[in-house]
Amino acid sequence: MRDEPADAPIPGAFAPTKYHKDRITDTERELAELETMAPEVAKARAAEEHEAAKQRNAERKTKVAEIRRKYESMLDQVRAWEPPSTDHDNLKQFMIDQLRQSIDFDCREYQEPLPTLDGAVWLAEKRERVLRDLGYHHQEHGKELERVEQRNRWVRQLRESVPVVAA
């Protein structure tokens, strides 16, 4: 309850969130769709995902080029800056180092792998990912149910151990 106000009442019981349960429902629905997907639909979906990944790669390349341009401009300005005293020389070098590190980190060339255009391969890979996701969400939902039960037991034991004082 650390995110609750200090005077918030302790609930009688905690309830699990619906996140993993909802993801299980969504993932099962997606698996059922994949299991009945016609080969031509799989081929079309593979092509759609392939094109979408190409688009995201192009957008990222444009965005990174713009970020690099801004960093390089700032770096040029820092290099041109004359520190007002020798006490400021370290500041100039620090700014240069920080900008170089930012360029190295923020402007890395990354291309998202393009999904296959082969519908059968795409379908098999997608099914494998969905099954992995389904297993993950089942596992995490089980862990959450266990945590909620532990919290509820802890609160119940606390309430039972503290005598009720009439006001």
N, CA and C of each residue as an Amber inpcrd file, in Angstrom:
protein
   501
   0.8240000  -1.1920000   0.0000000   0.0000000   0.0000000   0.0000000
   0.8680000   1.2560000   0.0000000   2.1330000   1.1340000  -0.4180000
   3.0440000   2.2830000  -0.3580000   2.6050000   3.4420000  -1.2520000
   1.7800000   3.1760000  -2.2490000   1.3190000   4.2340000  -3.1410000
   0.0110000   4.8640000  -2.6540000  -0.5220000   4.3320000  -1.5690000
  -1.7780000   4.8360000  -1.0170000  -1.4880000   5.9200000   0.0170000
  -2.4520000   6.8060000   0.2840000  -2.2590000   7.8030000   1.3480000
  -2.0300000   7.0990000   2.6850000  -1.3100000   7.7680000   3.5790000
  -0.9710000   7.1740000   4.8730000  -2.2070000   6.8240000   5.6980000
  -3.3030000   7.5560000   5.4760000  -4.5090000   7.2870000   6.2610000
  -5.5040000   6.3770000   5.5270000  -5.0790000   5.7550000   4.4550000
  -5.9650000   4.8520000   3.7170000  -6.2450000   3.6280000   4.5740000
  -7.4900000   3.1800000   4.6160000  -7.8020000   1.9860000   5.4080000
  -7.1950000   0.7380000   4.7640000  -6.8230000  -0.1980000   5.6080000
  -6.2940000  -1.4670000   5.0990000  -7.4800000  -2.2650000   4.5780000
  -7.4200000  -2.6930000   3.3340000  -8.5670000  -3.4320000   2.7790000
  -8.7250000  -4.7860000   3.4650000  -9.9340000  -5.2820000   3.4290000
 -10.2030000  -6.6010000   3.9980000  -9.4810000  -7.6890000   3.2190000
  -9.3410000  -7.4900000   1.9110000  -8.6500000  -8.4580000   1.0620000
  -8.1270000  -7.7360000  -0.1820000  -7.0090000  -8.2100000  -0.6540000
  -6.4490000  -7.7010000  -1.8980000  -6.9340000  -8.5990000  -3.0310000
  -7.0270000  -8.0440000  -4.2150000  -7.4730000  -8.8100000  -5.3820000
  -6.3880000  -8.7420000  -6.4520000  -6.2210000  -9.8110000  -7.2050000
  -5.2240000  -9.7820000  -8.2770000  -5.6520000  -8.8110000  -9.3790000
  -4.6660000  -8.2650000 -10.0670000  -4.9910000  -7.4140000 -11.2110000
  -5.5070000  -8.3070000 -12.3380000  -6.1190000  -7.6940000 -13.3050000
  -6.6590000  -8.4450000 -14.4320000  -5.6650000  -8.5360000 -15.5890000
  -4.5010000  -7.9210000 -15.4390000  -3.5770000  -7.8160000 -16.5760000
  -3.2610000  -9.1780000 -17.2110000  -2.6930000 -10.1000000 -16.4430000
  -2.2840000 -11.3820000 -17.0350000  -3.4920000 -12.2120000 -17.4520000
  -4.5620000 -12.1480000 -16.6930000  -5.7760000 -12.8850000 -17.0600000
  -6.3050000 -12.3760000 -18.4070000  -6.3160000 -11.0640000 -18.5860000
  -6.7610000 -10.4910000 -19.8650000  -5.8150000 -10.8700000 -20.9960000
  -4.5060000 -10.8700000 -20.7170000  -3.5380000 -11.2400000 -21.7540000
  -3.7120000 -12.7110000 -22.1470000  -4.0490000 -13.5530000 -21.1800000
  -4.3030000 -14.9700000 -21.4830000  -5.4830000 -15.0780000 -22.4390000
  -6.5540000 -14.3540000 -22.1390000  -7.7370000 -14.3800000 -23.0050000
  -7.3920000 -13.8930000 -24.4070000  -6.6730000 -12.7750000 -24.4860000
  -6.2910000 -12.2260000 -25.7900000  -5.3870000 -13.1860000 -26.5560000
  -4.4400000 -13.7860000 -25.8550000  -3.4720000 -14.6710000 -26.5010000
  -4.1470000 -15.9570000 -26.9630000  -5.0730000 -16.4780000 -26.1740000
  -5.8190000 -17.6680000 -26.6010000  -6.6460000 -17.3670000 -27.8470000
  -7.2170000 -16.1660000 -27.8930000  -7.9940000 -15.7560000 -29.0600000
  -7.0720000 -15.6780000 -30.2970000  -5.8860000 -15.1040000 -30.1000000
  -4.9320000 -14.9950000 -31.2030000  -4.4780000 -16.3770000 -31.6660000
  -4.2450000 -17.2870000 -30.7200000  -3.8300000 -18.6470000 -31.0790000
  -4.9220000 -19.3410000 -31.8820000  -6.1640000 -19.1870000 -31.4560000
  -7.2770000 -19.8030000 -32.1900000  -7.3500000 -19.2580000 -33.6120000
  -7.1150000 -17.9630000 -33.7550000  -7.1150000 -17.3580000 -35.0920000
  -5.9890000 -17.9400000 -35.9530000  -4.8170000 -18.0910000 -35.3560000
  -3.6750000 -18.6380000 -36.1050000  -3.9160000 -20.0940000 -36.4920000
  -4.5430000 -20.8450000 -35.5910000  -4.7800000 -22.2730000 -35.8420000
  -5.7070000 -22.4970000 -37.0350000  -6.5710000 -21.5410000 -37.3240000
  -7.5290000 -21.7040000 -38.4160000  -7.2010000 -20.8150000 -39.6210000
  -6.0370000 -20.1750000 -39.5910000  -5.6900000 -19.2210000 -40.6400000
  -5.3790000 -19.9260000 -41.9630000  -5.9910000 -19.4310000 -43.0200000
  -5.7460000 -19.9620000 -44.3620000  -4.3580000 -19.5230000 -44.8430000
  -3.7090000 -20.3480000 -45.6600000  -2.3610000 -20.0170000 -46.1380000
  -2.2570000 -18.6590000 -46.8320000  -3.2720000 -18.2920000 -47.6050000
  -3.2080000 -17.0040000 -48.2990000  -3.3140000 -15.8320000 -47.3200000
  -4.0620000 -16.0270000 -46.2380000  -4.1720000 -14.9930000 -45.2080000
  -2.8300000 -14.8550000 -44.4860000  -2.1980000 -15.9970000 -44.1930000
  -0.8850000 -15.9660000 -43.5340000   0.1340000 -15.2510000 -44.4190000
   0.0760000 -15.5030000 -45.7000000   1.0100000 -14.8460000 -46.6200000
   0.7660000 -13.3300000 -46.6360000  -0.4930000 -12.9340000 -46.6480000
  -0.8260000 -11.5000000 -46.6500000  -0.3990000 -10.8400000 -45.3390000
  -0.6240000 -11.5160000 -44.2110000  -0.2130000 -10.9640000 -42.9130000
   1.3150000 -10.8620000 -42.8200000   2.0010000 -11.8480000 -43.3660000
   3.4610000 -11.8060000 -43.3700000   3.9350000 -10.5930000 -44.1640000
   3.3140000 -10.3480000 -45.3180000   3.6850000  -9.1980000 -46.1440000
   3.3910000  -7.8870000 -45.4120000   2.2480000  -7.8240000 -44.7190000
   1.8930000  -6.6130000 -43.9530000   2.9230000  -6.3390000 -42.8600000
   3.2810000  -7.3690000 -42.1060000   4.2580000  -7.1910000 -41.0260000
   5.6370000  -6.8380000 -41.5840000   5.9790000  -7.4260000 -42.7310000
   7.2590000  -7.1260000 -43.3760000   7.3150000  -5.6450000 -43.7620000
   6.2550000  -5.1640000 -44.3810000   6.2100000  -3.7570000 -44.7970000
   6.1900000  -2.8120000 -43.5980000   5.4550000  -3.1920000 -42.5610000
   5.3970000  -2.3590000 -41.3530000   6.7790000  -2.2580000 -40.7080000
   7.5240000  -3.3390000 -40.6810000   8.8750000  -3.3170000 -40.1120000
   9.7970000  -2.4540000 -40.9740000   9.6560000  -2.5440000 -42.2800000
  10.4600000  -1.6830000 -43.1720000  10.1510000  -0.2140000 -42.8970000
   8.8780000   0.0950000 -42.7050000   8.4670000   1.4720000 -42.4250000
   9.0500000   1.9550000 -41.1010000   8.9730000   1.1120000 -40.0750000
   9.5350000   1.4880000 -38.7690000  11.0410000   1.7070000 -38.8800000
  11.7230000   0.8790000 -39.6600000  13.1630000   1.0500000 -39.8600000
  13.4690000   2.3820000 -40.5370000  12.6900000   2.7220000 -41.5440000
  12.8980000   3.9910000 -42.2500000  12.6380000   5.1710000 -41.3170000
  11.5720000   5.0820000 -40.5250000  11.2580000   6.1570000 -39.5780000
  12.3600000   6.3020000 -38.5340000  12.8620000   5.1870000 -38.0370000
  13.9430000   5.2410000 -37.0440000  15.1890000   5.8580000 -37.6620000
  15.5050000   5.4840000 -38.8850000  16.6920000   6.0290000 -39.5460000
  16.5810000   7.5540000 -39.6700000  15.4000000   8.0430000 -40.0480000
  15.1710000   9.4800000 -40.1640000  15.2840000  10.1560000 -38.8030000
  14.6760000   9.5520000 -37.7950000  14.7070000  10.1190000 -36.4490000
  16.1360000  10.1660000 -35.9080000  16.8920000   9.0900000 -36.1080000
  18.2730000   9.0460000 -35.6280000  19.1240000  10.0840000 -36.3510000
  18.8960000  10.2700000 -37.6360000  19.6530000  11.2800000 -38.3920000
  19.3840000  12.6750000 -37.8290000  18.1360000  12.9530000 -37.4730000
  17.7840000  14.2530000 -36.8980000  18.4170000  14.4340000 -35.5190000
  18.3780000  13.3930000 -34.7030000  19.0010000  13.4570000 -33.3800000
  20.5050000  13.6800000 -33.5200000  21.1260000  12.9440000 -34.4500000
  22.5680000  13.0990000 -34.6710000  22.8940000  14.5280000 -35.1090000
  22.0800000  15.0780000 -35.9990000  22.3110000  16.4450000 -36.4680000
  22.2950000  17.4250000 -35.2960000  21.3180000  17.2470000 -34.4020000
  21.2140000  18.1380000 -33.2420000  22.4160000  17.9690000 -32.3120000
  22.7980000  16.7440000 -32.0590000  23.9640000  16.5060000 -31.2060000
  25.2320000  17.0940000 -31.8250000  25.4190000  16.8760000 -33.1120000
  26.6190000  17.3810000 -33.7850000  26.6620000  18.9080000 -33.7410000
  25.5100000  19.5370000 -33.9220000  25.4370000  20.9960000 -33.8320000
  25.8290000  21.4640000 -32.4370000  25.3060000  20.7940000 -31.4300000
  25.6380000  21.1520000 -30.0580000  27.1280000  20.9120000 -29.7900000
  27.6590000  19.8180000 -30.3120000  29.0720000  19.5010000 -30.1350000
  29.9550000  20.5620000 -30.7850000  29.5630000  21.0090000 -31.9830000
  30.3150000  22.0860000 -32.6510000  30.3100000  23.3550000 -31.7990000
  29.1660000  23.6710000 -31.1980000  29.0740000  24.8620000 -30.3510000
  29.9530000  24.7350000 -29.1020000  29.9830000  23.5600000 -28.5150000
  30.8200000  23.3550000 -27.3280000  32.2980000  23.4540000 -27.7130000
  32.6640000  22.8620000 -28.8390000  34.0730000  22.9320000 -29.2780000
  34.4970000  24.3810000 -29.5480000  33.5580000  25.1850000 -30.0540000
  33.8700000  26.5820000 -30.3730000  33.8830000  27.4630000 -29.1250000
  33.3020000  26.9920000 -28.0540000  33.2050000  27.7640000 -26.8180000
  34.5820000  27.9280000 -26.1950000  34.8730000  29.1520000 -25.8080000
  36.1270000  29.4440000 -25.1120000  35.8080000  29.5650000 -23.6260000
  36.3110000  28.6500000 -22.8150000  36.0540000  28.7390000 -21.3720000
  36.5810000  30.0560000 -20.8110000  35.8450000  30.6430000 -19.8520000
  36.2530000  31.9350000 -19.3140000  37.5180000  31.8630000 -18.4550000
  37.8660000  30.6610000 -17.9990000  39.0930000  30.5030000 -17.2100000
  39.5680000  29.0630000 -17.3370000  40.7940000  28.8220000 -16.8970000
  41.3110000  27.4530000 -16.9310000  40.5220000  26.5410000 -15.9940000
  39.8500000  27.1270000 -15.0010000  39.0080000  26.3400000 -14.0990000
  37.8090000  25.7270000 -14.8310000  37.4740000  26.2770000 -15.9810000
  36.3330000  25.7970000 -16.7630000  36.7270000  24.8200000 -17.8580000
  38.0260000  24.5780000 -18.0410000  38.4790000  23.6640000 -19.0990000
  37.9060000  22.2570000 -18.9230000  37.8660000  21.8080000 -17.6800000
  37.3230000  20.4650000 -17.4300000  35.8390000  20.3880000 -17.7750000
  35.1230000  21.4800000 -17.5740000  33.7070000  21.5140000 -17.9250000
  33.5310000  21.3260000 -19.4320000  34.3580000  22.0160000 -20.2090000
  34.2780000  21.8950000 -21.6670000  34.5440000  20.4500000 -22.0850000
  35.5780000  19.8460000 -21.5310000  35.8860000  18.4560000 -21.8890000
  34.7830000  17.5090000 -21.4510000  34.2160000  17.7790000 -20.2730000
  33.1120000  16.9570000 -19.7820000  31.9120000  17.0340000 -20.7360000
  31.5780000  18.2450000 -21.1910000  30.4510000  18.4070000 -22.1230000
  30.7180000  17.6570000 -23.4250000  31.9500000  17.7620000 -23.9260000
  32.3090000  17.0520000 -25.1600000  32.1680000  15.5440000 -24.9630000
  32.6890000  15.0490000 -23.8520000  32.5960000  13.6120000 -23.5700000
  31.1400000  13.1550000 -23.4600000  30.3270000  13.9400000 -22.7810000
  28.9170000  13.5850000 -22.6200000  28.1910000  13.5670000 -23.9680000
  28.4650000  14.5330000 -24.7930000  27.8290000  14.5720000 -26.1160000
  28.2800000  13.3950000 -26.9750000  29.5620000  13.0720000 -26.9410000
  30.0530000  11.9080000 -27.7020000  29.3860000  10.6250000 -27.2280000
  29.2920000  10.4630000 -25.9090000  28.6480000   9.2720000 -25.3720000
  27.1700000   9.2230000 -25.7640000  26.5280000  10.3680000 -25.7440000
  25.1150000  10.4190000 -26.1430000  24.9560000  10.0670000 -27.6130000
  25.8460000  10.5540000 -28.4410000  25.8020000  10.2120000 -29.8700000
  25.9960000   8.7130000 -30.0390000  26.9990000   8.1630000 -29.3490000
  27.2580000   6.7220000 -29.4640000  26.0530000   5.8950000 -29.0230000
  25.3710000   6.3410000 -27.9790000  24.2470000   5.5750000 -27.4530000
  22.9640000   5.8230000 -28.2440000  22.6270000   7.0890000 -28.4640000
  21.3330000   7.4370000 -29.0780000  21.3110000   7.3130000 -30.5900000
  22.4770000   7.2780000 -31.2140000  22.5170000   7.3030000 -32.6800000
  23.0540000   6.0040000 -33.2650000  22.9610000   4.9340000 -32.5000000
  23.4020000   3.6260000 -33.0120000  22.5390000   3.2370000 -34.2020000
  23.1720000   2.6060000 -35.1420000  22.4290000   2.0960000 -36.2930000
  21.7640000   0.7840000 -35.8870000  20.4640000   0.7580000 -35.9230000
  19.7200000  -0.4530000 -35.5950000  18.6350000  -0.6420000 -36.6340000
  18.5850000  -1.8170000 -37.1580000  17.5240000  -2.1710000 -38.0850000
  16.7580000  -3.3490000 -37.4820000  15.4700000  -3.1620000 -37.3110000
  14.6080000  -4.2430000 -36.8370000  14.6570000  -5.3710000 -37.8640000
  14.8260000  -6.5900000 -37.4260000  14.8180000  -7.6940000 -38.3960000
  13.4790000  -7.7280000 -39.1360000  13.5580000  -7.9560000 -40.4260000
  12.3320000  -8.0000000 -41.2220000  11.7050000  -9.3840000 -41.1380000
  10.4070000  -9.4390000 -40.8500000   9.7270000 -10.7320000 -40.8280000
   9.7780000 -11.3760000 -42.2150000   9.7220000 -12.6690000 -42.2020000
   9.7490000 -13.4120000 -43.4590000   8.5220000 -13.0870000 -44.3080000
   8.6750000 -13.2390000 -45.6090000   7.5390000 -13.0680000 -46.5220000
   6.8470000 -14.4070000 -46.7930000   7.4600000 -15.4980000 -46.3420000
   6.8980000 -16.8340000 -46.5320000   5.7670000 -17.0300000 -45.5190000
   4.5520000 -17.1810000 -46.0050000   3.3900000 -17.2810000 -45.1310000
   3.4490000 -18.4510000 -44.1670000   3.9120000 -19.6070000 -44.6180000
   3.9670000 -20.7880000 -43.7530000   4.9990000 -20.6060000 -42.6450000
   6.1510000 -20.0430000 -42.9940000   7.1940000 -19.7960000 -41.9920000
   6.7150000 -18.7360000 -41.0090000   6.1020000 -17.6770000 -41.5280000
   5.5760000 -16.6130000 -40.6690000   4.5720000 -17.1870000 -39.6730000
   3.6730000 -18.0290000 -40.1700000   2.6320000 -18.6120000 -39.3190000
   3.2510000 -19.4750000 -38.2240000   4.2400000 -20.2860000 -38.5740000
   4.8890000 -21.1470000 -37.5790000   5.6100000 -20.3080000 -36.5180000
   6.3020000 -19.2640000 -36.9490000   7.0190000 -18.3950000 -36.0030000
   6.0320000 -17.6410000 -35.1120000   4.9640000 -17.1560000 -35.6950000
   3.9510000 -16.4200000 -34.9430000   3.2940000 -17.3380000 -33.9080000
   2.9810000 -18.5560000 -34.3170000   2.3550000 -19.5210000 -33.4100000
   3.2960000 -19.8330000 -32.2440000   4.5620000 -19.9990000 -32.5350000
   5.5550000 -20.2820000 -31.4900000   5.6310000 -19.1230000 -30.4860000
   5.6210000 -17.8900000 -31.0060000   5.6700000 -16.7180000 -30.1310000
   4.4140000 -16.6270000 -29.2710000   3.2640000 -16.8810000 -29.8610000
   2.0050000 -16.8060000 -29.1330000   1.9590000 -17.8790000 -28.0370000
   2.4370000 -19.0720000 -28.3400000   2.4700000 -20.1310000 -27.3210000
   3.4160000 -19.7560000 -26.1800000   4.5420000 -19.1500000 -26.5220000
   5.4950000 -18.6930000 -25.5030000   4.8390000 -17.6090000 -24.6280000
   4.1500000 -16.6660000 -25.2700000   3.4530000 -15.6110000 -24.5320000
   2.3690000 -16.1960000 -23.6230000   1.6540000 -17.1730000 -24.1270000
   0.5910000 -17.7970000 -23.3500000   1.1680000 -18.4660000 -22.0990000
   2.2570000 -19.1920000 -22.2650000   2.9160000 -19.8220000 -21.1210000
   3.3910000 -18.7910000 -20.1140000   3.9610000 -17.7070000 -20.6120000
   4.4460000 -16.6410000 -19.7370000   3.3040000 -16.0500000 -18.9110000
   2.2030000 -15.7150000 -19.5620000   1.0960000 -15.0750000 -18.8560000
   0.4170000 -16.0390000 -17.8740000   0.3480000 -17.3240000 -18.2150000
  -0.1730000 -18.2980000 -17.2560000   0.7270000 -18.3590000 -16.0220000
   2.0250000 -18.4000000 -16.2520000   2.9830000 -18.4710000 -15.1550000
   2.9030000 -17.2180000 -14.2700000   2.8870000 -16.0530000 -14.8990000
   2.8440000 -14.8070000 -14.1340000   1.5130000 -14.6310000 -13.4010000
   0.4250000 -15.0830000 -14.0060000  -0.8790000 -15.0070000 -13.3310000
  -0.8580000 -15.8940000 -12.0830000  -0.2740000 -17.0770000 -12.2150000
  -0.1570000 -17.9730000 -11.0660000   0.6680000 -17.3540000  -9.9540000
   1.7620000 -16.6980000 -10.3090000   2.5980000 -16.0270000  -9.3070000
   1.8240000 -14.9080000  -8.6230000   1.0530000 -14.1730000  -9.4090000
   0.2820000 -13.0790000  -8.8200000  -0.7820000 -13.6080000  -7.8580000
  -1.4490000 -14.6790000  -8.2380000  -2.4420000 -15.2620000  -7.3380000
  -1.7830000 -15.6920000  -6.0230000  -0.5970000 -16.2400000  -6.1270000
   0.1350000 -16.6640000  -4.9290000   0.5190000 -15.4560000  -4.0630000
   0.9890000 -14.3860000  -4.7000000   1.3490000 -13.1760000  -3.9430000
   0.1290000 -12.5730000  -3.2450000  -0.9890000 -12.5330000  -3.9400000
  -2.2110000 -11.9740000  -3.3580000  -2.6520000 -12.8220000  -2.1730000
  -2.5690000 -14.1210000  -2.3170000  -2.9450000 -15.0060000  -1.2050000
  -2.0310000 -14.7720000  -0.0090000  -0.7310000 -14.6130000  -0.2440000
   0.2100000 -14.3400000   0.8510000  -0.1150000 -13.0130000   1.5340000
  -0.4080000 -11.9890000   0.7500000  -0.7620000 -10.6870000   1.3210000
  -2.0410000 -10.7690000   2.1460000  -3.0210000 -11.4540000   1.5970000
  -4.2840000 -11.5910000   2.3130000  -4.0920000 -12.3650000   3.6200000
  -3.2810000 -13.4140000   3.5980000  -3.0090000 -14.1800000   4.8070000
  -2.2980000 -13.2870000   5.8360000  -1.3380000 -12.4990000   5.3840000
  -0.5790000 -11.6230000   6.2620000  -1.5090000 -10.6100000   6.9320000
  -2.3780000  -9.9680000   6.1550000  -3.3100000  -8.9760000   6.7020000
  -4.2910000  -9.6500000   7.6580000  -4.7850000 -10.8230000   7.2900000
  -5.7320000 -11.5390000   8.1530000  -5.0710000 -11.8800000   9.4920000
  -3.8270000 -12.3870000   9.4350000  -3.1120000 -12.7210000  10.6660000
  -2.8620000 -11.4700000  11.5110000  -2.5440000 -10.3590000  10.8440000
  -2.3230000  -9.1130000  11.5640000  -3.6030000  -8.6820000  12.2790000
  -4.7080000  -8.6910000  11.5710000  -5.9910000  -8.2690000  12.1500000
  -6.3620000  -9.1770000  13.3360000  -6.1120000 -10.4780000  13.1930000
  -6.4640000 -11.4070000  14.2640000  -5.5730000 -11.2200000  15.4940000
  -4.3650000 -10.7220000  15.2910000  -3.4180000 -10.5890000  16.4080000
  -3.5580000  -9.2870000  17.1700000  -4.2200000  -8.3070000  16.5760000
  -4.3630000  -7.0010000  17.2240000  -5.7310000  -6.9370000  17.8970000
  -5.7520000  -6.6850000  19.2070000  -7.0530000  -6.6150000  19.8740000
  -7.8300000  -5.3700000  19.4260000  -9.1250000  -5.5200000  19.3390000
 -10.0000000  -4.4030000  18.9650000 -10.2970000  -3.6050000  20.2280000
 -10.0350000  -2.3200000  20.1630000 -10.2590000  -1.4390000  21.3080000
 -11.4780000  -0.5800000  20.9940000 -12.4480000  -0.6030000  21.9000000
 -13.6520000   0.2100000  21.7050000 -13.3120000   1.6660000  21.9540000
 -13.8320000   2.5250000  21.1200000 -13.5360000   3.9640000  21.2560000
 -14.3940000   4.6430000  22.2650000
